[in-house]
Every structure is written in structure tokens, then in C-alpha cells.
Amino acid sequence: MRIYITIFFLLVLFFIAFIFGSQNHQVLSLNYLIARVELSVAAAVSLFTLLGFTLGLLTALLWKMVRAVKSKTAK
């Protein structure tokens, strides 16, 4: 049941990001340390939503792996 709720909230998050991005046709100028790129708001929202999701997923997996290793060493 927990997985269904998680998937539902992820789909709602992506849907909101898609709606927000599709309603804004402005161009953003993003300055990196060594580069500069111009993206539409939709592309920027999609990029940062995907980046945030990926970082969150990697953090959760790392946390779960650390807990598994700690529980094995404690026994």
C-alpha cells in the first residue's frame, strides 16, 4: 500500500511540474561555473525536477544501504 501512495505523490509532483512548465514559455539564462545556457522554463522545471528526484532517490538508497550494513555488523 505504501508503494502506491508514493507512486501517486510522485505522479502528482510530475504533473504539477509539467503544468507549470507548459504554461511558461519564457526563456531563462542559467549561469554555471564555466558555462551559460538558455532554456525555456518548461525545460528548466523538468531538468530540476528530475535532478531533485534522482538526488532524493540516491540519498534514500544510500541511507537504506547504510542501515543494512549497520544491522549486519551489530549482530
SERO-4910 file (N, C-alpha, C, O; in steps of 0.05 Angstrom, whole numbers):
BEGIN
 pado doro    nc1    nc2    nc3   cac1   cac2   cac3    cc1    cc2    cc3    oc1    oc2    oc3
  Met    A     16    -24      0      0      0      0     17     25      0     11     45    -13
  Arg    A     40     24     14     58     47     16     69     54    -11     73     78    -17
  Ile    A     76     35    -27     87     40    -53     67     54    -72     75     71    -88
  Tyr    A     42     47    -69     21     60    -85     18     90    -78     14    107    -95
  Ile    A     19     95    -52     17    123    -43     42    139    -53     39    162    -62
  Thr    A     65    127    -51     89    140    -61     88    146    -91     95    168   -100
  Ile    A     80    126   -106     78    130   -135     57    151   -142     61    167   -160
  Phe    A     35    151   -127     14    171   -132     25    199   -127     21    217   -143
  Phe    A     39    204   -105     50    230    -99     72    238   -119     74    262   -126
  Leu    A     87    219   -129    107    225   -150     94    233   -176    103    252   -189
  Leu    A     73    220   -183     58    227   -207     46    255   -205     45    270   -224
  Val    A     35    261   -181     23    287   -177     45    309   -179     41    330   -191
  Leu    A     68    304   -167     91    322   -169     99    327   -198    103    350   -206
  Phe    A    102    306   -213    110    309   -241     88    323   -257     94    339   -275
  Phe    A     63    318   -251     41    331   -265     40    361   -259     36    377   -278
  Ile    A     45    369   -234     46    397   -227     69    411   -241     67    433   -251
  Ala    A     92    397   -241    116    409   -255    111    412   -285    119    432   -297
  Phe    A     97    392   -297     91    394   -325     72    417   -331     76    432   -350
  Ile    A     51    420   -315     32    442   -319     46    469   -316     42    487   -332
  Phe    A     62    472   -295     76    497   -291     94    503   -314     95    526   -323
  Gly    A    109    483   -323    128    488   -345    114    493   -371    125    509   -387
  Ser    A     92    481   -376     79    484   -402     65    511   -404     59    521   -426
  Gln    A     59    524   -381     45    550   -382     65    573   -384     56    596   -389
  Asn    A     90    568   -381    111    589   -382    129    584   -406    144    565   -407
  His    A    127    602   -426    143    600   -450    167    619   -450    179    623   -471
  Gln    A    173    630   -427    196    648   -425    222    633   -426    223    609   -422
  Val    A    243    648   -433    270    636   -434    286    645   -410    286    669   -403
  Leu    A    299    626   -398    316    631   -375    345    630   -383    352    614   -401
  Ser    A    361    645   -371    390    644   -375    403    634   -350    403    647   -329
  Leu    A    413    609   -351    426    597   -328    456    599   -330    468    591   -350
  Asn    A    469    610   -310    498    614   -310    510    592   -291    505    592   -267
  Tyr    A    526    575   -303    540    555   -287    568    566   -281    574    589   -288
  Leu    A    585    550   -268    611    560   -262    628    565   -287    643    585   -288
  Ile    A    625    548   -307    641    551   -331    625    555   -356    637    557   -378
  Ala    A    599    555   -354    583    557   -378    558    573   -373    551    579   -351
  Arg    A    544    579   -395    519    593   -394    500    581   -415    509    576   -437
  Val    A    476    576   -407    457    563   -425    430    577   -423    422    587   -401
  Glu    A    416    578   -445    389    590   -445    369    567   -449    370    553   -470
  Leu    A    350    564   -430    330    543   -431    303    556   -428    300    578   -416
  Ser    A    283    542   -438    255    551   -432    249    543   -403    262    526   -392
  Val    A    229    556   -393    221    550   -365    212    521   -363    218    508   -343
  Ala    A    199    510   -383    190    482   -382    214    463   -381    213    444   -366
  Ala    A    234    469   -396    258    452   -396    272    454   -369    282    434   -358
  Ala    A    274    478   -358    287    482   -332    272    468   -310    284    455   -293
  Val    A    246    470   -310    230    457   -289    233    427   -291    236    413   -271
  Ser    A    232    416   -316    235    387   -320    263    378   -311    266    358   -298
  Leu    A    283    394   -318    311    387   -311    314    386   -281    325    367   -270
  Phe    A    305    407   -267    310    408   -238    291    389   -223    299    380   -201
  Thr    A    268    383   -233    251    363   -220    264    336   -222    264    321   -203
  Leu    A    274    329   -246    288    303   -249    313    302   -233    319    281   -221
  Leu    A    328    324   -231    352    324   -215    346    321   -186    359    305   -172
  Gly    A    325    334   -176    317    331   -148    307    303   -141    313    292   -120
  Phe    A    292    292   -160    282    265   -156    305    245   -155    306    227   -138
  Thr    A    324    248   -173    347    230   -174    364    232   -149    372    212   -137
  Leu    A    370    257   -140    385    260   -115    371    249    -91    383    237    -74
  Gly    A    345    253    -90    329    242    -67    329    211    -67    332    199    -46
  Leu    A    327    200    -91    327    171    -93    354    159    -86    356    139    -71
  Leu    A    376    172    -95    403    163    -87    408    166    -57    421    148    -45
  Thr    A    398    187    -46    401    191    -17    386    170     -1    396    159     18
  Ala    A    362    164    -10    346    143      4    359    116      1    359    100     20
  Leu    A    369    110    -22    382     84    -26    408     81    -10    414     60      1
  Leu    A    423    103     -8    447    103      8    441    100     37    454     85     51
  Trp    A    420    114     47    412    111     75    403     83     81    410     72    102
  Lys    A    388     71     62    379     43     67    402     24     67    403      5     83
  Met    A    422     28     50    445     11     49    462     14     75    472     -6     85
  Val    A    465     38     85    480     42    110    466     29    133    479     16    150
  Arg    A    439     30    134    424     17    155    427    -13    153    429    -27    174
  Ala    A    428    -24    129    431    -53    126    459    -62    135    461    -83    148
  Val    A    479    -47    129    506    -54    138    509    -52    168    522    -68    180
  Lys    A    497    -31    180    498    -28    209    484    -51    223    493    -60    244
  Ser    A    461    -60    212    446    -81    225    461   -108    223    459   -124    241
  Lys    A    476   -112    201    492   -136    199    516   -136    217    523   -157    228
  Thr    A    529   -113    221    552   -112    239    544   -113    268    561   -120    285
  Ala    A    520   -105    275    511   -105    302    504   -133    312    504   -138    336
  Lys    A    499   -152    294    492   -179    303    516   -195    310    513   -219    318
***
